[in-house]
Amino acid sequence: MIRDRDIKQNSRLPAEPIDRLVDPLNRFLHIQSASGVVLLLFTAAALVLANSPVSEDFLSFWKLTAGVSLGEFEFRHSLKHWINDGLMVVFFFAVGLEVKRELVLGELQSLRSAALPVAAAIGGMAVPALVYLTFQWGAAGERGWGIPMATDIAFVVGCMALLGSRVPRSLRVLLLTLAIADDIGAILVIAVGYAGELNLQSLMWGGVGIGAVVMLARNGVRSVPVYVAFGLGIWYAFHESGVHATVAGVVLGLLTPVRPWIHHGLFAELIDDLREFLHGDAWQDPEVRLDMLKSAKLAVREAASPAERLESLLHPWVSFVIMPLFAFANAGVRIEFAAFAEPVAVAVAVGLIIGKPLGIVLFSWLAVCAGLAQLPDGVSWKVLGAGGVLAGIGFTMSLFIAGLALQDPLLDAAKVGILSGSAVCATLGMALLRWLLPQPLRTESSSR
């Protein structure tokens, strides 16, 4: 079996001195677990600055406004708003791509394989919300019920990476699929539970834009700038409609094709034709050569699906720019010991630490008892419970929902609950998995 490393080592392409600097950086940017480390560093920086002598300046900076004005038209918002409602659209677009891939090609494509992670995700959302409402029913923070429902994929992947090869592949797949199913639920919560007053005209224009994108795709339009232009229009329409603008990113992600335009067999035939052309006399004709190379370039590009290309392109930007910047702008909160006892903070933390694993295990057990699913190999109920604790890391999506649901000072209390609850879940989840999962046996080849 040919691996990526082998392909790179045997490449006949000329190497340049700059490649020695760029290649290691590219490899780092495509390691998913590394994004969790960067996210943690920016979160720590935000907390340090928010509790330092420059706290007022740091927190006020994100309230500065920026935008455009053209005649009577003015579109200005705070820097935090541009990050949360602008840049995070790209994050949600990437989430939409992941969801579409899982629904069409991954673990969610068949009912049997999807039953367990979907049941676990439903339990992992419903029970934390109920736990939160148990503490906040009728109180000022009642609207924050969606905060402890989310799972942060980046941190979960990072924690599993720290545990190394002792984590079985079956558990990795289960937790990642659960997190993606969880994202679907979080998107619905944002769209339905935290929508503002609807502007039906703007919502209609957003629908028209989505319809136009569908028609363009069906008619074979593959120009990225065209879709970017329509995407910006759809984003603006959703922004003005009362439905959160990030939903536009999810919708566009779900509309992106996950199957390549040129299938494997056709691509192989085109490569054979190109090989024959290269060894023939037609190569000497500049016009024919240019046409053939253009066709080859198109074939190479379209042999990968638009979703694959976009995920590869966006992954470094989402993981190492957008999410850290979001954390830097939103995680900053003044922490005092009394804040940990605030009712909203307690409700969020208990929802994540207790509600999340309880809901995952309970609904998984119900699905297994009903004959809809079965535990994968290498995953016991204890291991599933420990993985459920790890899934209680709600960080990014929880902060996002908190910003939609609450205002200061309740928002600050919710942030304290998110940070403390996620930290406990990360530490406790890794400790439990390390205790429950056996250390893999070292083979002779691996010990050398």
N, C-alpha and C positions, 0 to 999 in steps of 0.2 A: 504493500500500500504506500503510495507516494504522499509524503507529508509536506506541509507548507515550507518547513525548514529546508527540506531536501530540494524543493523547487527553487528557493532563493539561493541556496548554495550552488546549484548547478546552472543558474541563470547565465545566459550568454550576453546579457545586456551590459554595456560598458559601465563601469563604476567611476564615480567622481569623488573627490576628496570630501565634498559636503555630505555625501551619503554616510560617512562614518559618524557624523553628528546627528543626521536626521533619522536614520534607521532605528537606533536605540530609542529615540523619542517616540517614533511611530509605534514601536512595540509596546512601550509603556502606556501610551494613550489608548491602546486597544486591549489592555488588561482590565477587565471589568472590576475586579476586586480593588484595583488601585484607586478607583474613583471614590470608594468609601473612605480611604485614608485622606484624600484631598478634601473631601466634604467635612470630615472630622476636624481637620486643621482650620478650615475657614469658620466652622462653628465655634471652635475654641477661641479663635481670634475675635469673633463678634462678642462672645461672652466677656473676654478680657477687656475689650474696649468699652463695652457697656457698663462695666463695673470699675472703670478707671477714672482719673481726674478729667479725661477728655470725653466723658460719657455724654454730656449735653451736646457737644459738637458732633459726636459720632451719630447719635440718634436723630439729631436735627438735619444732618446731611441728607438722609433718605427722604426728607420732606420737601427738599428743593424741587421746584417745578421745571419742566422742560416740555417743549412741544412745538407746534407750527401754527402760524397765523397767516391766512390768505384772505384779505378783505374782511368780510363779516364772519368768515369761518375761522374758528379757533379750536385747537385740539391740544390742550395742555394738561399734564398730570404730574404727580410727584414721581421722583426717581423710583421709589418703591413700587408705585403703581405700574410704571413701565416695565419693571422686572416681573412683577406678579401677573400682570395681564398681557404683557407683551412677550418678553423672552420666554416665559414659562409656556407659551403656546407651542414653542418648538419642542419643549420637554413633553408636552401632552401629545404632540404629533408623533414623537418617537414612541410613546406609550401606545398610541393607536396602531403604529406599524407592528409592534410586538404582539399586540392582541390579535391583529389580522393574521399574522404569521401563525400564531398558535391555533387560531380557529380553522385555518385552511390546511396547514401542514403539520402542526404540532400536536401536543397532548390534548388539546381541546377539540380536535376534529371529530373524535368518536365519542359517543355517549359513555361507553364503558370505561375508557381511559380518563375521561374528564369528570366522571361521577365523584371520585374521591376528592380531588382538589377543589372542585366547585362546591361540594358540600362543606368541605373544611373552610373555604373562603366565606360562604354564607354564614356559617356559625361564627367565624372569626370577625365578622362585621356585626351581626345581630346581637350577640351576647355582650361585647364591649359597649355597644350603644345602650343596651338595657341596664348594664352596670352603671354607666354614667348617669342615666336618667334616674336610677335609684337614689343617687346622691343629689341630683339637681332638679328633680321634678317640681315644677312650680316656682323654682328659684330663678335668680337673674341670669344664670348661665345655662338655662335649659336648652337654648338654641345650639349649644355646642355638642350635641349628641353625636355628631358625625366625626368628631376629632379623634377618638381612639379606635376608629374602624380600619385605619389604613396600615399597610405594611410597606416599609422602605426596602426596595429590592437591592439598592447599592450597598446598604449596610449589612443586609442579610448575606449577600454574596461575599462581602469582605470578611465577615465573621466565619463563614464556612471555609474561606481560603486560609484563615489563620489555623483552623483545625486540621487542614491538610487532607491527606488521603484516607484518614480514618472515617471521614464522612462518606457513606456509600452513595453511588451515583443515583440510586433510586430515591434517596432522601433529598438530594440536590434537585432532581427533576420535580419531585413533589412540592418542595417549598417554592421553587421558582414558578411553577405552574399555578400554585396557590396564590402567589403574589400577583401574578398577571390577572387571574380571576378576581382577586381583590381590587386591582386597579379598575376593572370594569365596574365593580360595585361603587368604588369611590367616584368614578366619573358620573354615574347615575345620581349619586348623592349630591354632587356639586350641581348637576344640571337641574335636578328636581327640587332638592331640599333647600338650596341656597340661591335660587334665582330671585332676581329683584322684580320690580314692577315691569311687566312685559310691554315692549313697544312692538306691536304686531307688524307695523310697516317695515321696521328694520329687520324683524325676524323673517318677513316675507322675502326681502331682498337677499338675506342670507341663504334662504332656500333656493332662490333663483340662481345664485352663484354656485351652490352645490349641484343643482341640476345641470348648469353649464359645464362644470367639471366632468360630470358623468358623460355628457354628450361628447365632449372633447376626447375623453379616453376611448369611447366606443368608436369614434371616427379615426383613431390611430394617431392623434396628436401626442407627441412625446417630447415636446420642447419644455424644458424645466422653467425658463423665464415666463412662459405663458401661464403655467400653473402657479408660479410664485405670485404673479400679478393678480390672478383670480383669488388666490389664498389670502392675500392682503385685503382684498375687497370683502371677502367672507368674514375675515377676522373683524374688520371695522363694523360690519353689519351686526354681528353677534355682540360686539362690545356695546353698541348702542341699543340693543334689543332688550337688555335685562337678563338674558341668559349669559352666564359667564363666558368671556371671550375664549378661554382655553378649550371650551367644548368644540369650537371650530377646529382647533388643532387635532382633536381626537377624531372628528368626523372625516377630515381630510386624510388622516392616517389610515382609517378603515377603508377609504375609497382607493387607496394605493394598491395596484396589482402586486401579488406576491408570487406570481408565476412568470417566468421569462417569456418574452415575445418569440425568441428563437430557442426551440427545444434542443436537447442534447444531440439527437440524431441529425437534425438539420445543420447544427453547428459543425459536427464532424464532417459532413459532406462539403460544407463551405471551406473548411480547412484543407480537405483533399483537393478541391478545385484550385485553391490558392497555391498549394504545393506544385500542382501541374503547371500553373501559370508561371511560377517562379523559375521553372526549369525549361520554359519555352521561349521562343523568339519574341513573343508579344511584350515581354518585360522591357525591351529596348524602346518601345513606343511610349513617350512621356504621357500622352493623353490617356491611353489605355491603362498604363501603370497607375496613374492618379485615380482613375475611376475604380480600379480593382482595390487599391489601398483604402479608398473611402468606404467601399462595401465591406472590406475586412474590418475596418474600424467600427462600423455600425454593428456588424455581427458580434464582435467581441463585447461591445457595450451591452447589446440587447440579449446576450446569452445569460446575463444575470438580471433578475427581476428588478423593477424600480424600487421595490421595498428593500431588497438586499443592498442596492447601491446607496439608497438614502440612509439606511441604518449605519452602514460603514462610514458614510460621510459625516453624519450627525453625531455619532457616538462620542468622539473626542470633545466636540463642542458642548454637548449636553452634560457629559460626565465631569468635564474638567473646567468648564466656564460657567454654564447657565446654573447648574445645581449649586456649585460653591458660591456663586454670586447671590443666588436666592437665599442660601443659608446665612451669608454674611449680612444681608439686608434684613432678614427676618428673625434670626436666632438671638440677636442682641437683646438681653433683658436684664434689668437690675435684680440680682439675686440676694435675698436676705433670708435668714433661717425661718422667719415667720411666713415667708411666701410658700414654703412647702406644706404648710398647714391650711392654706387657703382652700375653701371647699371645691372650687373648680380644679385646682391643681391636684387635689386628692382624687377627685372623680376621674380625671384623665389618667392619672398614674395607675389607679386600681383597674380601670378599664383595660389598659394596655397589659399590665403585669398579670392580672388574674382573668379578666374577661376574655382576652385573646386566646390563650392556650385552652381555657375551659370550653369556649365555643368551638374551636378547631377539633378538639378531641370528641366532644359530645356529638356534634353533627357528623363527624367521620364515623363514629360508632353507630349512629342511627343509619347511615348509608350502608355500612357493612351488614348490620343486622337485617336490613330490608333486602339484602341481596343485590343492591345496586352497584356495589364496589367491593374491593378487597384490598387489604394492606399490601403494598409492594414488598418484594423480597428485601430482607435486611432492615425492615422498619417494623419495630414492635410498638405496642401502645405507649410504652414508656418513652421510646425514642421519638414517637410522634408528639407526645406531650412536651418533650424538651425542644423539639423543632417549633412547636406552637409558641413556646416562650420566646424563642428567637424571633419569630414572626411578629412579636409584640413591639419590635422596633418600628415605630410609626413615623419617624422624624419628618421627612420632606412633605409627604402628602398631609400629615397631621397638622404641620405648621400652616400649610396652604389653606386647609379647611378652617383652621382656627381664625385665620385672617378674614375669612368670609363670614364666619358665624358670630364673632365677638368683637367688642371694642375695649379699649383700655378703661379701667384697670383689669377687667376680666381676661383680656387677651394676654396680658403679661402673666397672669396666674396660669392660664392654659399652657403657655410656653414653658413655664417651670415644670408643670406636670408632664408635658411631652418630653422634655429633656431628661428629667429624672426617671420617668417610666421607661423610656427607651434605653437609658444607660443601664438600669437594673435588668431589663430584658436581655440586652446584649451580654452582660457579664454572667448572669444566671444561666441563660441559654447555652452559652459556650461551655460553662462549667459542667452543666448537666450532660451535654453531648459528649464532652471529653470523658466523663465518668462512665456513661452508659455504652459508648461505642468502643469496641476493642481496638487496640493499636494494630494496624495491619502488619502481617509478618513480612520481614525484610528478606527478599530473595538474594541469591548470591550475586546476581548481576547488579542489583540496586545498592548493595553494600560496598561495592567497589568504588 
